[in-house]
Amino acid sequence: MSTTQIQNRQTIIIYSIIIVVLFACIFPYARWLEGVRQSKDLGEATIGEIDTGSFMLKLALLGGARGVAANVLWTRAIDQQKVQEWDRLKATVDLITKLQPHFLAVWTFQSWNLAYNVSVEWDAPEDKYTWIKEGIKFVQKGVEKNRKSPDLIFDTASIYYHKLGFADEAIILRRLFRDDDDEAFKTDPIESVVRNDNFQLARGWFTRSVRLVDSGLTRVSTELEAPVTYVDPPPQRKGRAGDLAFRSMPAHAQTRYAAGLEKQSIVGVPATFGEVARNQWSIALNEWLEFGRFRYLSHNEIERNGVRVHDPIFLDDATLPERYAKLNENEKYWTSRWADQMNYPYWKDRCLTEMEPQGVQARQLFYEGTKSYKAADYPDAGKKFKEGLDLWDDLLKRHTVYRNEDLNKSDTGLIVLRYTKALAALNEPIPDDMPFIDLLKAMGQQHNPDPFDALEMEVAPPATRTPSGGAP
């Protein structure tokens, strides 16, 4: 065998050994990659979307320069906002998230900044909606990179719920959301169906956050964060033990949706009554019952049988006299305190009232009566108001908690005031047996007691106010 042949054979053997070694290395690397995928909750599609530019940027800034670069970008973003350079602001914020994708404050702050601070710089509702949507989509990107963070999921729900549902232009923003053809933006994360109402969609996101907490999952630290000993570690904001407001939000969102159906809460969309409204109030009741039957623990410890324990607390017991009577004194204290704090008896009784056929029918009569009243059709308005108030009075005799709530008194008093004005226009006296006549005096003492909104017809207890003691 010639020298050349020997050298060629040796080269082949060397290359073969190298190939075998490389293949051998693939297996532990694949196992490591699978571990990373599971720890960060990455799917196959997500792995395929890794931003190589972002990876190289982080690689170049593995040292302390990453923090310096992030601070510089934060300052630049603030300056760009001041001079209203919106496109550059968005690009700068994107860079910050690539440097610090697992720093939750980036996603929370900047999504709020876009949805609340930047959106108000625009006059047209369409422009406001665009930036609110940018804020929501921004925090949703944070959810994709931090799928085990209930905080970011809750932040997403909050913007859908609050900014689109409670802004001054809410009925226009809600219409823009309804007409938005971006199905991915409107897909319920729980039921995977497209929602055309922001309150309905918010309920899905709130529920997802609550379920994540109940499953025991919390945010997972990254490799860079794991060895760090924080002087003041950032705690999980939402879903901690005893976080009543957090757990109440799915019920609040569903209640807002049900109430919004029975009024013109979306510009150009008429109110909905009948079985549709009843079903949505029934769903709202179930949400409140789930909240009220959740097992909380008292803040204090009581010694029982030689052991110090936290008493189990169920808010729904405050509405059930027989169960409440069987509680010990400590359980009664916390049950009453937290039920009053969340105004749970009111919300439960309101849903029970509104879901009855009589309640839905009264709402419809108030709505139609107000339409006639605004159109100066006083005979029809008076007829509708009288029939509705009679039904409402009979119904609320069975629901005294709801009847005696100040918010309900104010809204019922508004209907009474409009009824008396319609009678005055017809030169007819106020009937001696008119229900809720006691509310008329209180309405007369209010400043500007019967404001007419240019677009919204306030004919049902508004979903834009909260009774004393309730969560937002």
Kinemage of the C-alpha trace (Angstrom):
@kinemage 1
@onewidth
@group {chain A} dominant
@subgroup {mainchain}
@vectorlist {calphas} color= white
{ca met a 1} P 0.000 0.000 0.000
{ca ser a 2} L 1.392 3.304 -0.997
{ca thr a 3} L 2.069 6.171 1.379
{ca thr a 4} L -0.713 8.238 -0.214
{ca gln a 5} L -3.270 5.498 0.319
{ca ile a 6} L -2.237 5.154 3.968
{ca gln a 7} L -2.620 8.891 4.488
{ca asn a 8} L -6.047 8.871 2.833
{ca arg a 9} L -7.200 5.989 5.028
{ca gln a 10} L -5.972 7.777 8.148
{ca thr a 11} L -7.834 10.918 7.069
{ca ile a 12} L -11.034 8.927 6.571
{ca ile a 13} L -10.648 7.317 9.988
{ca ile a 14} L -10.082 10.714 11.646
{ca tyr a 15} L -13.108 12.242 9.923
{ca ser a 16} L -15.191 9.216 10.841
{ca ile a 17} L -14.211 9.567 14.488
{ca ile a 18} L -15.076 13.282 14.388
{ca ile a 19} L -18.493 12.499 12.888
{ca val a 20} L -19.171 9.863 15.551
{ca val a 21} L -18.177 12.301 18.304
{ca leu a 22} L -20.418 14.999 16.858
{ca phe a 23} L -23.365 12.613 16.681
{ca ala a 24} L -22.655 11.538 20.255
{ca cys a 25} L -22.756 15.173 21.346
{ca ile a 26} L -26.145 15.718 19.734
{ca phe a 27} L -27.958 13.507 22.257
{ca pro a 28} L -26.991 15.383 25.467
{ca tyr a 29} L -27.522 18.671 23.615
{ca ala a 30} L -31.009 17.552 22.567
{ca arg a 31} L -31.801 16.626 26.173
{ca trp a 32} L -30.519 20.005 27.361
{ca leu a 33} L -32.616 21.796 24.736
{ca glu a 34} L -35.684 19.832 25.795
{ca gly a 35} L -35.077 20.890 29.385
{ca val a 36} L -34.865 24.529 28.320
{ca arg a 37} L -38.059 24.139 26.292
{ca gln a 38} L -39.959 22.734 29.260
{ca ser a 39} L -38.594 25.201 31.822
{ca lys a 40} L -39.543 28.168 29.630
{ca asp a 41} L -42.738 26.580 28.337
{ca leu a 42} L -41.627 26.869 24.719
{ca gly a 43} L -43.408 24.976 21.981
{ca glu a 44} L -41.934 23.851 18.691
{ca ala a 45} L -43.320 26.914 16.952
{ca thr a 46} L -41.792 29.213 19.545
{ca ile a 47} L -38.377 27.599 19.232
{ca gly a 48} L -38.534 28.234 15.520
{ca glu a 49} L -39.177 31.907 16.176
{ca ile a 50} L -35.991 32.586 18.129
{ca asp a 51} L -34.701 36.015 17.155
{ca thr a 52} L -31.054 35.476 16.186
{ca gly a 53} L -30.448 39.202 16.244
{ca ser a 54} L -31.739 39.315 19.806
{ca phe a 55} L -29.578 36.319 20.729
{ca met a 56} L -26.450 37.951 19.345
{ca leu a 57} L -27.325 41.191 21.097
{ca lys a 58} L -27.578 39.412 24.443
{ca leu a 59} L -24.404 37.444 23.734
{ca ala a 60} L -22.528 40.681 23.132
{ca leu a 61} L -23.873 42.115 26.381
{ca leu a 62} L -23.505 39.170 28.770
{ca gly a 63} L -21.544 41.314 31.181
{ca gly a 64} L -22.671 44.332 33.146
{ca ala a 65} L -23.156 46.236 29.893
{ca arg a 66} L -26.616 44.693 29.527
{ca gly a 67} L -27.919 46.692 32.461
{ca val a 68} L -26.250 49.851 31.219
{ca ala a 69} L -27.723 49.381 27.744
{ca ala a 70} L -31.192 48.774 29.172
{ca asn a 71} L -31.004 51.952 31.274
{ca val a 72} L -29.898 53.974 28.261
{ca leu a 73} L -32.799 52.606 26.219
{ca trp a 74} L -35.298 53.356 29.000
{ca thr a 75} L -34.097 56.977 29.100
{ca arg a 76} L -34.297 57.184 25.319
{ca ala a 77} L -37.841 55.820 25.349
{ca ile a 78} L -38.943 58.468 27.865
{ca asp a 79} L -37.364 61.227 25.754
{ca gln a 80} L -39.017 59.929 22.595
{ca gln a 81} L -42.386 59.922 24.325
{ca lys a 82} L -41.918 63.541 25.428
{ca val a 83} L -41.305 64.673 21.841
{ca gln a 84} L -44.030 62.327 20.528
{ca glu a 85} L -41.798 60.205 18.297
{ca trp a 86} L -44.150 57.246 18.494
{ca asp a 87} L -42.558 54.959 15.903
{ca arg a 88} L -39.101 55.365 17.446
{ca leu a 89} L -40.582 54.828 20.892
{ca lys a 90} L -42.056 51.509 19.810
{ca ala a 91} L -38.740 50.404 18.280
{ca thr a 92} L -36.838 51.356 21.444
{ca val a 93} L -39.270 49.474 23.657
{ca asp a 94} L -38.868 46.391 21.466
{ca leu a 95} L -35.097 46.560 22.019
{ca ile a 96} L -35.582 46.747 25.790
{ca thr a 97} L -37.683 43.586 25.763
{ca lys a 98} L -35.014 41.767 23.775
{ca leu a 99} L -32.441 42.693 26.396
{ca gln a 100} L -34.693 41.887 29.357
{ca pro a 101} L -37.475 39.511 28.203
{ca his a 102} L -37.976 38.047 31.695
{ca phe a 103} L -38.026 41.347 33.569
{ca leu a 104} L -41.771 41.627 34.105
{ca ala a 105} L -41.761 45.335 34.943
{ca val a 106} L -40.742 46.109 31.349
{ca trp a 107} L -43.869 44.487 29.966
{ca thr a 108} L -46.170 45.889 32.633
{ca phe a 109} L -44.874 49.460 32.516
{ca gln a 110} L -44.586 49.834 28.769
{ca ser a 111} L -47.943 48.195 27.996
{ca trp a 112} L -49.568 50.592 30.458
{ca asn a 113} L -47.567 53.454 28.963
{ca leu a 114} L -48.758 52.705 25.422
{ca ala a 115} L -52.388 51.992 26.343
{ca tyr a 116} L -52.878 54.835 28.814
{ca asn a 117} L -50.261 57.558 28.368
{ca val a 118} L -49.623 57.456 24.628
{ca ser a 119} L -53.255 56.834 23.652
{ca val a 120} L -54.484 60.020 25.365
{ca glu a 121} L -52.144 62.107 23.222
{ca trp a 122} L -54.507 61.486 20.308
{ca asp a 123} L -57.892 63.118 19.812
{ca ala a 124} L -59.671 60.702 17.474
{ca pro a 125} L -61.093 57.574 19.177
{ca glu a 126} L -59.754 55.491 16.278
{ca asp a 127} L -56.195 56.640 17.071
{ca lys a 128} L -56.717 56.061 20.772
{ca tyr a 129} L -57.923 52.546 20.012
{ca thr a 130} L -54.854 51.862 17.880
{ca trp a 131} L -52.478 52.642 20.750
{ca ile a 132} L -54.592 50.838 23.332
{ca lys a 133} L -54.389 47.807 21.085
{ca glu a 134} L -50.615 48.268 20.784
{ca gly a 135} L -50.381 48.242 24.575
{ca ile a 136} L -52.419 45.044 24.826
{ca lys a 137} L -50.465 43.265 22.093
{ca phe a 138} L -47.230 44.373 23.741
{ca val a 139} L -48.067 42.762 27.080
{ca gln a 140} L -49.323 39.668 25.241
{ca lys a 141} L -45.817 39.292 23.813
{ca gly a 142} L -44.632 39.329 27.410
{ca val a 143} L -47.103 36.562 28.222
{ca glu a 144} L -45.672 34.441 25.407
{ca lys a 145} L -42.171 34.831 26.876
{ca asn a 146} L -43.342 34.393 30.473
{ca arg a 147} L -46.239 31.949 30.238
{ca lys a 148} L -46.112 31.082 33.908
{ca ser a 149} L -46.586 34.657 35.081
{ca pro a 150} L -50.120 35.307 36.358
{ca asp a 151} L -49.172 38.989 36.662
{ca leu a 152} L -48.788 39.596 32.926
{ca ile a 153} L -51.940 37.635 32.125
{ca phe a 154} L -53.820 39.758 34.649
{ca asp a 155} L -52.331 42.935 33.142
{ca thr a 156} L -53.629 41.874 29.724
{ca ala a 157} L -57.120 41.353 31.133
{ca ser a 158} L -57.039 44.688 32.952
{ca ile a 159} L -56.451 46.726 29.799
{ca tyr a 160} L -59.218 44.911 27.907
{ca tyr a 161} L -61.507 45.463 30.895
{ca his a 162} L -60.648 48.939 32.116
{ca lys a 163} L -59.203 50.996 29.285
{ca leu a 164} L -61.673 49.835 26.639
{ca gly a 165} L -64.616 49.653 29.039
{ca phe a 166} L -64.259 52.710 31.283
{ca ala a 167} L -62.697 55.459 29.167
{ca asp a 168} L -64.669 58.598 28.366
{ca glu a 169} L -65.135 57.277 24.819
{ca ala a 170} L -65.914 53.744 26.030
{ca ile a 171} L -69.001 53.223 23.898
{ca ile a 172} L -67.016 54.192 20.801
{ca leu a 173} L -63.945 52.164 21.777
{ca arg a 174} L -66.167 49.167 22.449
{ca arg a 175} L -67.646 49.550 18.966
{ca leu a 176} L -64.172 49.727 17.430
{ca phe a 177} L -63.281 46.546 19.301
{ca arg a 178} L -66.495 44.887 18.126
{ca asp a 179} L -65.718 45.786 14.501
{ca asp a 180} L -62.036 44.800 14.697
{ca asp a 181} L -61.392 41.903 12.289
{ca asp a 182} L -58.195 40.828 14.084
{ca glu a 183} L -59.468 37.505 15.389
{ca ala a 184} L -56.233 36.631 17.189
{ca phe a 185} L -56.588 39.834 19.207
{ca lys a 186} L -60.162 38.894 20.169
{ca thr a 187} L -59.764 35.172 20.896
{ca asp a 188} L -60.753 33.974 24.360
{ca pro a 189} L -57.712 32.262 25.962
{ca ile a 190} L -59.922 29.784 27.825
{ca glu a 191} L -62.551 28.744 25.290
{ca ser a 192} L -60.605 29.619 22.091
{ca val a 193} L -63.562 31.462 20.542
{ca val a 194} L -63.656 34.986 19.144
{ca arg a 195} L -65.319 37.493 21.482
{ca asn a 196} L -66.871 40.697 20.158
{ca asp a 197} L -67.161 42.288 23.595
{ca asn a 198} L -64.142 43.468 25.562
{ca phe a 199} L -65.712 42.594 28.924
{ca gln a 200} L -66.327 39.019 27.803
{ca leu a 201} L -62.755 38.714 26.588
{ca ala a 202} L -61.396 40.259 29.783
{ca arg a 203} L -63.253 37.605 31.748
{ca gly a 204} L -61.372 34.908 29.828
{ca trp a 205} L -57.991 36.495 30.561
{ca phe a 206} L -58.840 37.065 34.233
{ca thr a 207} L -59.935 33.430 34.502
{ca arg a 208} L -56.704 32.249 32.888
{ca ser a 209} L -54.697 34.157 35.495
{ca val a 210} L -56.735 32.726 38.374
{ca arg a 211} L -56.460 29.175 37.054
{ca leu a 212} L -52.704 29.528 36.646
{ca val a 213} L -52.401 30.488 40.297
{ca asp a 214} L -54.688 27.640 41.387
{ca ser a 215} L -52.603 25.137 39.445
{ca gly a 216} L -49.647 26.027 41.652
{ca leu a 217} L -47.564 27.448 38.835
{ca thr a 218} L -45.637 30.663 39.301
{ca arg a 219} L -43.045 32.500 37.325
{ca val a 220} L -39.924 30.396 36.673
{ca ser a 221} L -36.547 32.077 37.105
{ca thr a 222} L -34.208 32.097 34.150
{ca glu a 223} L -30.621 30.869 34.162
{ca leu a 224} L -29.333 34.414 34.624
{ca glu a 225} L -31.748 35.159 37.471
{ca ala a 226} L -31.422 31.882 39.383
{ca pro a 227} L -28.054 32.544 41.109
{ca val a 228} L -28.920 36.144 41.994
{ca thr a 229} L -29.679 36.898 45.643
{ca tyr a 230} L -32.071 39.829 45.704
{ca val a 231} L -31.919 42.322 48.553
{ca asp a 232} L -35.603 43.042 47.907
{ca pro a 233} L -36.897 40.282 45.588
{ca pro a 234} L -39.794 41.316 43.339
{ca pro a 235} L -42.839 39.379 44.578
{ca gln a 236} L -45.638 38.063 42.451
{ca arg a 237} L -48.233 40.838 42.548
{ca lys a 238} L -51.394 38.880 41.866
{ca gly a 239} L -52.824 35.652 43.184
{ca arg a 240} L -51.240 35.677 46.600
{ca ala a 241} L -53.174 34.166 49.490
{ca gly a 242} L -56.141 36.310 50.458
{ca asp a 243} L -56.061 38.408 47.289
{ca leu a 244} L -59.812 38.968 47.172
{ca ala a 245} L -59.821 41.608 44.439
{ca phe a 246} L -57.781 39.342 42.140
{ca arg a 247} L -60.258 36.479 42.423
{ca ser a 248} L -63.301 38.709 42.009
{ca met a 249} L -62.351 40.041 38.584
{ca pro a 250} L -63.815 37.251 36.391
{ca ala a 251} L -67.144 37.874 38.134
{ca his a 252} L -66.847 41.645 37.749
{ca ala a 253} L -66.072 41.348 34.036
{ca gln a 254} L -69.053 39.050 33.410
{ca thr a 255} L -71.327 41.341 35.428
{ca arg a 256} L -70.252 44.342 33.352
{ca tyr a 257} L -70.994 42.404 30.195
{ca ala a 258} L -74.459 41.354 31.377
{ca ala a 259} L -75.318 44.891 32.488
{ca gly a 260} L -73.999 46.341 29.235
{ca leu a 261} L -76.348 44.150 27.210
{ca glu a 262} L -79.379 45.913 28.676
{ca lys a 263} L -78.342 49.389 27.614
{ca gln a 264} L -76.785 51.029 24.587
{ca ser a 265} L -73.258 50.553 25.871
{ca ile a 266} L -71.844 50.243 22.333
{ca val a 267} L -72.588 53.045 19.907
{ca gly a 268} L -75.021 51.931 17.221
{ca val a 269} L -75.790 48.604 18.917
{ca pro a 270} L -79.258 48.364 20.537
{ca ala a 271} L -79.823 46.770 23.921
{ca thr a 272} L -80.480 43.036 24.239
{ca phe a 273} L -83.035 41.487 26.577
{ca gly a 274} L -84.950 38.205 26.825
{ca glu a 275} L -83.244 34.846 27.305
{ca val a 276} L -79.886 36.179 26.137
{ca ala a 277} L -79.747 38.693 28.975
{ca arg a 278} L -81.061 36.172 31.501
{ca asn a 279} L -78.404 33.627 30.539
{ca gln a 280} L -75.603 36.156 30.900
{ca trp a 281} L -76.836 37.193 34.337
{ca ser a 282} L -76.953 33.500 35.253
{ca ile a 283} L -73.321 33.138 34.198
{ca ala a 284} L -72.470 36.197 36.285
{ca leu a 285} L -74.166 34.610 39.303
{ca asn a 286} L -72.126 31.428 38.846
{ca glu a 287} L -68.927 33.484 38.722
{ca trp a 288} L -69.826 35.219 41.983
{ca leu a 289} L -70.714 31.910 43.610
{ca glu a 290} L -67.351 30.479 42.568
{ca phe a 291} L -65.698 33.508 44.151
{ca gly a 292} L -67.827 33.293 47.288
{ca arg a 293} L -67.288 29.563 47.791
{ca phe a 294} L -63.517 29.699 47.438
{ca arg a 295} L -61.732 28.607 50.608
{ca tyr a 296} L -59.767 31.482 52.112
{ca leu a 297} L -57.853 31.326 55.387
{ca ser a 298} L -58.213 33.777 58.263
{ca his a 299} L -55.251 36.079 58.780
{ca asn a 300} L -54.944 35.171 62.436
{ca glu a 301} L -54.285 31.801 64.034
{ca ile a 302} L -56.579 30.264 66.632
{ca glu a 303} L -55.565 27.448 68.985
{ca arg a 304} L -57.812 24.449 68.460
{ca asn a 305} L -57.132 21.062 70.084
{ca gly a 306} L -53.693 22.248 71.095
{ca val a 307} L -52.733 23.312 67.564
{ca arg a 308} L -52.708 26.859 66.171
{ca val a 309} L -54.580 26.939 62.865
{ca his a 310} L -56.072 29.378 60.364
{ca asp a 311} L -59.856 29.111 60.127
{ca pro a 312} L -61.357 28.420 56.664
{ca ile a 313} L -63.429 31.346 55.398
{ca phe a 314} L -66.127 31.241 52.705
{ca leu a 315} L -67.632 34.606 51.772
{ca asp a 316} L -70.865 33.019 50.574
{ca asp a 317} L -71.647 32.041 54.186
{ca ala a 318} L -72.418 35.724 54.832
{ca thr a 319} L -75.513 35.378 52.625
{ca leu a 320} L -76.733 32.107 54.170
{ca pro a 321} L -78.118 32.707 57.697
{ca glu a 322} L -78.226 29.014 58.658
{ca arg a 323} L -74.601 28.420 57.699
{ca tyr a 324} L -73.454 31.715 59.183
{ca ala a 325} L -75.072 30.868 62.534
{ca lys a 326} L -72.952 27.701 62.795
{ca leu a 327} L -69.632 29.533 62.388
{ca asn a 328} L -67.370 30.227 65.355
{ca glu a 329} L -66.732 33.850 66.335
{ca asn a 330} L -63.456 34.126 64.458
{ca glu a 331} L -65.000 32.698 61.292
{ca lys a 332} L -67.936 35.093 61.600
{ca tyr a 333} L -65.590 38.036 61.975
{ca trp a 334} L -63.551 37.321 58.837
{ca thr a 335} L -66.559 36.187 56.790
{ca ser a 336} L -68.463 39.387 57.541
{ca arg a 337} L -65.417 41.589 57.144
{ca trp a 338} L -64.371 40.260 53.762
{ca ala a 339} L -67.915 39.901 52.426
{ca asp a 340} L -68.576 43.549 53.311
{ca gln a 341} L -65.214 44.605 51.923
{ca met a 342} L -66.038 43.079 48.541
{ca asn a 343} L -69.759 43.967 48.800
{ca tyr a 344} L -70.394 40.321 47.994
{ca pro a 345} L -74.037 40.203 49.226
{ca tyr a 346} L -74.900 43.062 46.843
{ca trp a 347} L -73.313 41.472 43.771
{ca lys a 348} L -74.869 38.091 44.460
{ca asp a 349} L -78.351 39.527 45.095
{ca arg a 350} L -78.079 41.782 42.070
{ca cys a 351} L -77.417 38.814 39.784
{ca leu a 352} L -80.261 36.855 41.395
{ca thr a 353} L -82.592 39.807 40.779
{ca glu a 354} L -81.516 40.634 37.248
{ca met a 355} L -81.684 37.047 35.997
{ca glu a 356} L -85.375 36.684 36.850
{ca pro a 357} L -87.784 37.147 33.906
{ca gln a 358} L -89.448 39.954 35.833
{ca gly a 359} L -86.117 41.747 36.206
{ca val a 360} L -85.254 41.526 32.515
{ca gln a 361} L -88.757 42.679 31.576
{ca ala a 362} L -88.513 45.695 33.909
{ca arg a 363} L -85.138 46.609 32.398
{ca gln a 364} L -86.633 46.489 28.912
{ca leu a 365} L -89.515 48.740 29.935
{ca phe a 366} L -87.103 51.258 31.483
{ca tyr a 367} L -85.005 51.214 28.308
{ca glu a 368} L -87.952 51.646 25.954
{ca gly a 369} L -89.517 54.245 28.230
{ca thr a 370} L -86.315 56.292 28.211
{ca lys a 371} L -86.159 56.135 24.414
{ca ser a 372} L -89.721 57.482 24.238
{ca tyr a 373} L -88.924 60.095 26.884
{ca lys a 374} L -85.943 61.400 24.935
{ca ala a 375} L -88.090 61.480 21.801
{ca ala a 376} L -90.726 63.524 23.695
{ca asp a 377} L -93.293 60.736 23.328
{ca tyr a 378} L -94.505 61.291 26.876
{ca pro a 379} L -97.660 59.122 26.748
{ca asp a 380} L -95.657 56.046 25.776
{ca ala a 381} L -92.844 56.952 28.191
{ca gly a 382} L -95.279 57.297 31.095
{ca lys a 383} L -96.921 53.986 30.295
{ca lys a 384} L -93.590 52.117 30.050
{ca phe a 385} L -92.185 53.708 33.201
{ca lys a 386} L -95.295 52.891 35.261
{ca glu a 387} L -95.390 49.257 34.161
{ca gly a 388} L -91.664 48.864 34.698
{ca leu a 389} L -91.684 50.444 38.165
{ca asp a 390} L -94.556 48.224 39.261
{ca leu a 391} L -92.649 45.118 38.167
{ca trp a 392} L -89.438 46.403 39.711
{ca asp a 393} L -91.117 47.187 43.030
{ca asp a 394} L -92.671 43.719 43.265
{ca leu a 395} L -89.365 42.055 42.392
{ca leu a 396} L -87.241 44.051 44.835
{ca lys a 397} L -89.551 43.158 47.697
{ca arg a 398} L -87.949 39.714 47.439
{ca his a 399} L -84.420 41.103 47.082
{ca thr a 400} L -83.960 43.581 49.889
{ca val a 401} L -80.154 43.653 49.760
{ca tyr a 402} L -80.213 44.930 46.203
{ca arg a 403} L -83.187 47.208 46.881
{ca asn a 404} L -81.463 49.010 49.752
{ca glu a 405} L -78.117 49.514 48.009
{ca asp a 406} L -77.395 53.200 47.344
{ca leu a 407} L -76.432 52.585 43.730
{ca asn a 408} L -79.727 50.896 42.963
{ca lys a 409} L -81.615 53.643 44.779
{ca ser a 410} L -79.887 56.268 42.646
{ca asp a 411} L -80.628 54.515 39.358
{ca thr a 412} L -84.192 53.636 40.276
{ca gly a 413} L -84.673 57.202 41.443
{ca leu a 414} L -83.574 58.416 38.014
{ca ile a 415} L -86.363 56.398 36.395
{ca val a 416} L -88.855 57.784 38.938
{ca leu a 417} L -87.705 61.322 38.154
{ca arg a 418} L -88.156 60.804 34.410
{ca tyr a 419} L -91.571 59.283 35.024
{ca thr a 420} L -92.712 62.337 37.005
{ca lys a 421} L -91.367 64.650 34.306
{ca ala a 422} L -93.326 62.728 31.689
{ca leu a 423} L -96.462 63.056 33.833
{ca ala a 424} L -95.841 66.783 34.246
{ca ala a 425} L -95.580 67.178 30.477
{ca leu a 426} L -98.978 65.477 30.200
{ca asn a 427} L -100.435 67.613 33.024
{ca glu a 428} L -101.140 64.458 34.998
{ca pro a 429} L -100.710 64.170 38.784
{ca ile a 430} L -98.264 61.814 40.458
{ca pro a 431} L -100.183 58.674 41.569
{ca asp a 432} L -100.489 58.310 45.319
{ca asp a 433} L -99.437 54.675 45.132
{ca met a 434} L -96.417 55.249 42.860
{ca pro a 435} L -93.600 52.932 44.002
{ca phe a 436} L -90.258 54.369 45.079
{ca ile a 437} L -91.815 57.807 45.693
{ca asp a 438} L -89.373 58.195 48.587
{ca leu a 439} L -86.492 58.280 46.082
{ca leu a 440} L -87.873 61.323 44.311
{ca lys a 441} L -86.862 63.735 47.060
{ca ala a 442} L -83.305 62.424 47.056
{ca met a 443} L -83.088 62.864 43.282
{ca gly a 444} L -84.347 66.428 43.548
{ca gln a 445} L -81.557 67.258 45.973
{ca gln a 446} L -78.866 66.164 43.546
{ca his a 447} L -77.111 68.666 41.322
{ca asn a 448} L -78.159 68.172 37.695
{ca pro a 449} L -80.016 64.943 38.556
{ca asp a 450} L -80.994 63.876 35.045
{ca pro a 451} L -78.010 64.279 32.714
{ca phe a 452} L -78.467 63.083 29.138
{ca asp a 453} L -75.440 61.532 27.569
{ca ala a 454} L -75.212 62.299 23.862
{ca leu a 455} L -74.803 58.646 22.982
{ca glu a 456} L -75.431 56.335 25.934
{ca met a 457} L -78.887 55.589 27.316
{ca glu a 458} L -78.565 55.013 31.044
{ca val a 459} L -81.633 52.903 31.576
{ca ala a 460} L -80.197 50.133 33.689
{ca pro a 461} L -77.917 50.283 36.753
{ca pro a 462} L -74.792 51.479 34.918
{ca ala a 463} L -71.835 49.187 34.551
{ca thr a 464} L -69.482 52.149 34.855
{ca arg a 465} L -69.934 52.746 38.576
{ca thr a 466} L -69.190 50.650 41.607
{ca pro a 467} L -71.207 50.565 44.835
{ca ser a 468} L -69.449 51.323 48.073
{ca gly a 469} L -67.257 48.486 49.241
{ca gly a 470} L -67.004 46.788 45.850
{ca ala a 471} L -63.969 46.110 43.722
{ca pro a 472} L -63.540 48.081 40.503
